[in-house]
């Protein structure tokens, strides 16, 4: 990496600007140039649209749900992180790995299977005599189950960085275990806790699959319904409010990332893990029942039971292999395109940070993309495409959607931040002295790149690609809204479509295949994490 | 009469099947500075952590100021109630707290006067509002020392506190540490593998070494005794550079391959003789049995590496003198009596 090269910064900035600005400008344009009502012929005012759509109530629901999920996710994930790094017991490794697996589960599959299993007529609902499982509480529990593993990873990484020496020093100065936790450990975890709360908050406020399945009226679901119903003006206003609701999170994330870097300890000595005693054991079992039970076991058993039911009744199954190939095609290509968008920003930001500078606007803008909910992003891209193609011959809009260009742009915008993070670390860990010593040996730039830089980058590159692949395999709103016209029938598309048609056996089979793909890639990433 | 700050009897510890400490006895008196010297991995830190209560030793008893805090594999008193100060090799300052907050952490209530007193004592009065990341290694170590001294512990444990500090700064910090602990009146147990630190700072040194059945104490005594009269070859090599040669003693001298060597004590029969660099000098002589194999200039002295008669020796020459060239032949003359084991 040339230390003073400005090319990565310029290319990276242009790429990220494209990803951020196209959907946002498309959305703003749709709000400003709202189409007239087809019946009255009048353009509705913003006030009318806001009142008609009961936007404030939806916003309140979205924010409340996101806050409950954030708190629950941090508590469950934080506890499991503690169990992972501060305790030891027989089977510890497998239990803590199991606790991470629900992150492979798409929220809409968990929601659909939990609703089916726990409601009357379901395999658990009947046994326990439970009422219909819909609404805010069950939606919150489902979202906590799938986001808690992310909190476990983030808080766990911070726990790993805490040095035993500081806690031991505090104890030697007379601090009780509780005071050591509150005064020494917790302040060092604060930014990680804040960061995981933010991730859970973003996940919950962006999610639309789980809330739609569980009948929880929130902004994303109503936005999707408005787009599906071609209520463009209403969709634009809902999208605008959703964008405003997520904006404060950008500021918070910027502040938290700054804090996150400040308290790193070089080569910390790990704390010696302790055996798990009865009360913590009880809390761990309860946490695992929520995360693994709700987020992994119930969905897999339920999906299996749907398939078994279809087989026992000799129902015809749609050939799932078509969806598997479509999923692999979309996810492999999408991961490469996302990687390409993340490449130059990661290179440029790492170069800056190596010189002890802040990542600056480019890094902030890259993270901003992660806060754009999928439905909003798809709407913004569709609005921008409409705006551009109105000057082209008729059919150009449908043609553009059919190329899959918008789908790939949607995936890249949605996941560029997730791919950027490991890639930046990979660039940052490159040792410039290796390249310098190769230069002194008279090796050409291309050979240096191929034989020195690329092998060093390869592990980080692979992790980044797998993260992108996994995210695209599970993705729903962008796939539904931008992928439909491409003719691709991915597994997520199939699950949603078949579930809404009440063809459970097909939904179950597609769901099981999707979960297998996602679990496989998550396990691969986790095994790399253990070896790293 | 006040109880001694530390009394250890028959201490032993095992990690699984592997024994790291075996039957260690140690007593430290009020205001005494004791160093535990030994190679890496010999169990020094295990012993220190046992005293601090961060580890429960398998056997033996530890008494702090007359109170049994641990015996027969049971901890009776938790770390936080032992009242010992502990300074870590990696400083272990709390990164999210200012220097003042770090130093006041161990005080029951905020005592600005005491904080100011210890910060002044370590020369860090002007740094109270700084964060650890804004301090150099030496400054961080001073704050760590101030923090552990603030609660007025009767015993201060130092775990290789100067390992991450360069030689020049280490020397000044060592002198400062001695001044501060004497001023505070605390007894000190220093764990180190650096014989120079142990010899220059301690009232007493305990040498620990590893053997097949775990580490145990090889010798205990004043720095001069440990250096000049090592009980074993291990102690001799751990406490400084030396050559060890075979000889046959006959009273105050011994016949060796290099000639007659004066001995510090009366001995008879076969002996192993510890030859320190300062006990002999090299005298260039035509046709001598020894020759200069290498020379290293250290500023104050030249260190000459001498070979001959299948033995190797090191000896010093004042830096102001003109050194011989490599390959110069000569003889070895003993100017001080040597210690025979």
Boltz contact constraints between the chains, C-beta under 6 A:
constraints:
  - contact:
      token1: [A, 165]
      token2: [B, 88]
      max_distance: 6.0
  - contact:
      token1: [A, 165]
      token2: [B, 90]
      max_distance: 6.0
  - contact:
      token1: [A, 165]
      token2: [B, 92]
      max_distance: 6.0
  - contact:
      token1: [A, 166]
      token2: [B, 92]
      max_distance: 6.0
  - contact:
      token1: [A, 166]
      token2: [B, 94]
      max_distance: 6.0
  - contact:
      token1: [A, 168]
      token2: [B, 54]
      max_distance: 6.0
  - contact:
      token1: [A, 169]
      token2: [B, 92]
      max_distance: 6.0
  - contact:
      token1: [A, 171]
      token2: [B, 79]
      max_distance: 6.0
  - contact:
      token1: [A, 171]
      token2: [B, 80]
      max_distance: 6.0
  - contact:
      token1: [A, 172]
      token2: [B, 52]
      max_distance: 6.0
  - contact:
      token1: [A, 172]
      token2: [B, 79]
      max_distance: 6.0
  - contact:
      token1: [A, 172]
      token2: [B, 86]
      max_distance: 6.0
  - contact:
      token1: [A, 173]
      token2: [B, 105]
      max_distance: 6.0
  - contact:
      token1: [A, 173]
      token2: [B, 106]
      max_distance: 6.0
  - contact:
      token1: [A, 174]
      token2: [B, 80]
      max_distance: 6.0
  - contact:
      token1: [A, 174]
      token2: [B, 106]
      max_distance: 6.0
  - contact:
      token1: [A, 175]
      token2: [B, 80]
      max_distance: 6.0
  - contact:
      token1: [A, 176]
      token2: [B, 80]
      max_distance: 6.0
  - contact:
      token1: [A, 184]
      token2: [B, 94]
      max_distance: 6.0
  - contact:
      token1: [A, 187]
      token2: [B, 96]
      max_distance: 6.0
  - contact:
      token1: [A, 263]
      token2: [B, 95]
      max_distance: 6.0
